[in-house]
Amino acid sequence: MCGFCSYFHFDTSDNSKFPELDLDTALQSIRHRGPDSCGKYLSPNSRCGLGHVRLSIIDINGGQQPLCNISGTIQSVVNGELYDFERIRSELQAKGHEFNTDSDSEIALHLYEEYGLSFVDHLRGEFALNIYDVKKDLFIAARDRFGIKPMYYTVFNDTLVAASEIKAFIPLGWRPEWDVDSIMNGGHVADARTCFKGVYKLPPAHYLVATSAGSIEVRPYWDADYPDKNVKELRTVDDMVKGVHDHLFEAIRHRMRADVPIGVYLSGGIDSSCIAGIASSIVREKNPDAKLRAFSISFVESDKYDESEIAERTAKFCNAEFDKLSLTEDDLLDSFEESVWYVEQPAYNLNFVGKFLLSRFVRDQGYKVVLTGEGSDEHFGGYDFFGGDYLREPDHASPDGFGTLSDEKRKARLELYDNQDEFKKNTENLFQGLETHDDCSARKMLNNVSIHTMMGKALAIKDEYFVDAAVSQFGLPNPALTIAKDISVNARAKINSTWHPLHTALYLENHTMLPNYLCNLLGDRSEMAHSIEARTPFLDHHLCEYVNNIPPSLKIKCEEDGALNEKWILKEAVKPYITDEMYKRTKHPYMAPSSEGRKPKIIALVNKLITKENLDKLGWVNTDKFLENRDLYLENGDFMLFKEMLVMMSYVVLSQRFNTVTWN
């Protein structure tokens, strides 16, 4: 685990020497990602520079980066963890490759040397990496299949730069400007853009190849796929339950490999609970007295949000040591500005600040690595809003009609979902108050599913908050259409012909909210702010490919009374490792408290950040209109207005910390 910053100059003259950029200062800006060591590589003519800060987890004493092959013709920096690396290394050694370290990261450059650009097919884990091929004068970047690890890139002064965090670009000479079209259309979640002009996320499951002549190609190397919705499943239900169990067990076992202690983030949900249960059973295989250590958040002011008691009961069931961090709403608000600086994107609630503070707490307990439950809901259909798209068509693939409803009952339940009557009463997140029925071109493009319409409304900033010049130049915001347009032609063809609507909804969630929000703002960026590596067993691509091929009605099972039982097959697969309470509990998303009243801390923060001067500095905001709604929020504490305040305060913080140019 680490952070990196790299650059690659393009040919613009006959000069054989290129300017050496300030990698040292760039690396210092992301030193929180890797406090244990720092290193860099510069090519002889300074065309390419690779910089690295390291959080040592495997081969603690010998795994410093950048890494290179014996001849020095392949140089690399890797952020993340590559699993099953010992087997891969042995196979490469049998083919004549000589290794310099015992680090998992070194297999990447040798796989490239052996297989060329197909090297990414052999990687398993969470990673973002850069490779410089000295002989071919090629710069290569690659990112893991689900976007667990971040990678940003941009081009300025005829130079390609790539880094784990955007702030690392500033010492290299980059000047931040707003991408107002991206801001209006939720590009930070909806597609590969960020809120900064010309700065892009390398999409998950893609690699980038840059040549000295200045060409840049971004290509996919993997994508999720789902079975034909009209082909009946021939496997038995019991066989598929066992398949989920075995694949998950293997994914967790791979992620237990480390040269430092491993903990687990434990909430009140089944995802982290079953990971804790399975991981505890693994650590006791060699030592019956061994104990896993579990970490949880307690929101002490609100029973509605506090899941720590349930988490503690789970820890006791697993015979794990339990630590909890008690937080108040004031604690979250006190760290809001600092957290935004680390995550570098707008926030819609305070969930990410809780994760930010939990990671600091875990670091202070002497831990570097934790297991987390991200990715389960996106593959097993865990969120309540998946119900509507599950019901949109019958499940013809389910063996013997397992878990399905009659067509009449299905359509009746679908109507309730589309009218939002079936949304859980305890759901207070991005999607609260968002209707699902919106007949627009965005839905027609994707077989009439509704999930991206809901996401689009959640991501949208009201039209009235933008100056006329922005609306005139970019049109009215439509994040849902942005999401639909960003889906590949191949995937859209399958969505409109062979995929069940639930699988389409899962696919869209996996290409938007998962990499760009859950794994980023709530994941890596909040965790690595305090040098914590989070490992995500549910995003093991072998497990995910298996789960993708399970019929929809085993993921969301219709019970005899018509209730939808989310993540049914996961519950069955992990039943021995969780409490009966957890097995029967319905999905409760992790949520931090929201300011619904006139509390002094939020009033002070809003008044500090939402000012005429700060909004005018952004340039794209209708200042008078937003200040009008600021005053309305301070008067009534409305939740939806609170969300709007958080989003705009995020942009103000980014404007101040990045010294972003005012949009004109």
Secondary structure, DSSP 8 states (H G I E B T S, - for coil): -EEEEEEEE---SS-S------HHHHHHHTGGG-BSEEEEEE-TTSSEEEEEEE---SSTTT--SSEE-TTS-EEEEEEEEETTHHHHHHHHHHTT---S-S-GGGHHHHHHHHHGGGGGGG--EEEEEEEEETTTTEEEEEE-TT--S--EEEEETTEEEEESSGGGGGGGT---BB-HHHHHTTHHHHSSB-SBTT-EE--TTEEEEEETTS-EEEEE--------TTS---S-HHHHHHHHHHHHHHHHHHTT--SS-EEEE--SSHHHHHHHHHHHHHHTTT-TT---EEEEEEETT-TTT--HHHHHHHHHHHT-EEEEEEE-HHHHHHTHHHHHHHH-S--SSSHHHHHHHHHHHHHHTT--EEE--TTHHHHHT-STTHHHHHHTS--TTSGGGTT---HHHHHHHHHHHHTTTTS-TT--STTTT--S---SHHHHHTTT--HHHHHHHHH---GGGB-HHHHHHH-S--HHHHHHHHS-HHHHHHHTTTS-HHHHHHHHHHHTHIIIIITIIIIIHHHHTTT-EEE-GGG-HHHHHHHHTS-HHHHEEE-TTS-EEETHHHHHHHGGGS-HHHHH------------S--HHHHHHHHHHS-HHHHHHHSSB-HHHHHHHHHHHHHH--HHHHHHHHHHHHHHHHHHHHT-B---
